[in-house]
Amino acid sequence: MTINKITDGSKLTIALEGRLDTTTAPQLDEELKTAMQGISSLEFDFSKLEYISSAGLRVLLSAQKTMNKQGSMVIRNVNEEINEIFEVTGFVDILTIE
């Protein structure tokens, strides 16, 4: 998985490429922990994300909990397969998906 980060003041955009699964989720979790300080707007770009597992969902949930305290989080460009995973797991009710 490739993680591309763009910081613009207090806005952080993270574009993910590949698979967010048991192997790659810890990498994203570590990146988020260091990058989210002072961030009030977190945006994920999933246009090149092919797959997300339960480990990936846990990282997103953790990021959402943090951003609930310090700002907002949105997920953009979600493909049909990943959107279906969000719907089945109930994450559509927890996350802001555009």
N, C-alpha and C positions, 0 to 999 in steps of 0.2 A: 504494500500500500504506500502511496505517496501522499504526503501532507504538505500542502502549500498554504502558508500563512501570510496574510496581508494586514498590517496594522495601520490604521488611519486615525490618529488621535486616540479616542477612547473606543473606537470601533475595531473589532477583530473579525476578519473573514477567513474561514478555513475551508479550503477546497480539498476534498478527498478523492483519491483516484485508486481504483482497485477494489479490494475486499476488506471490510471492517469485521474481523472475526476474532476468535480466541487468540490467535497469534499476533494480530496487529492492534487489538484494542488497548493493551497496556502502553504501547507506544503513543497512541493518541491521548490517553489519560495523562501521561507524563507531560506531553506537550501542552495540554490544556492547563494543568496545574501551574506551570511556569508562566504561561502566556496570558492568563485571565486576570492577573492583578491590575487593577485600575481600568478595567474594561467595563463599559456600561452597555455595549451593544455587541452581541456575538452572533455571527451569521455563518451557517454552514452551507456550502455549495456541494450538492450531491450529484451534479450533472455527470460526473465520471465515476461515481461509486456504483459498483456492480452488485454488491451483496452486503448484507449486515446480519450478524448473528446476535444471540442473546448477550454475549460479552460486549458487543458494540452498543446494543441498546442500553446496557448498564452505564456505559461511559456517557451516553447522551443524557440519561436520566440524572446522573451526577452533575453534569454541566448545567442542566436546566435548574436543578436545585440551587446551585451557586448563583446563577444568573437571576433567579427569582429574588435574591437578596440585593444584587448590585445593578440590575438593569433588565435587559430583554434578550431573548434568544429566538432565532428564526432559522428554519431549515428550508432551503430553496432547491428547485430543480430535482425533485425526487422522481425516480423512474417508477413504472407501474409495479414492478416486483417488490421493491422496497416499500412503496406506499401500501401494498397489500399486507406486508409484515407489520407496518405501523397500525393498520386497521385491525388485524387479527389480535394483536397484543394490547389494543386499547391505547396505544401511544398517540393516536390522533387526538385524543382528548387531553393529553398532557402537554404535547409539544405544539408549537406554532409551525405549521407546514404550509408553505406557499408554492 
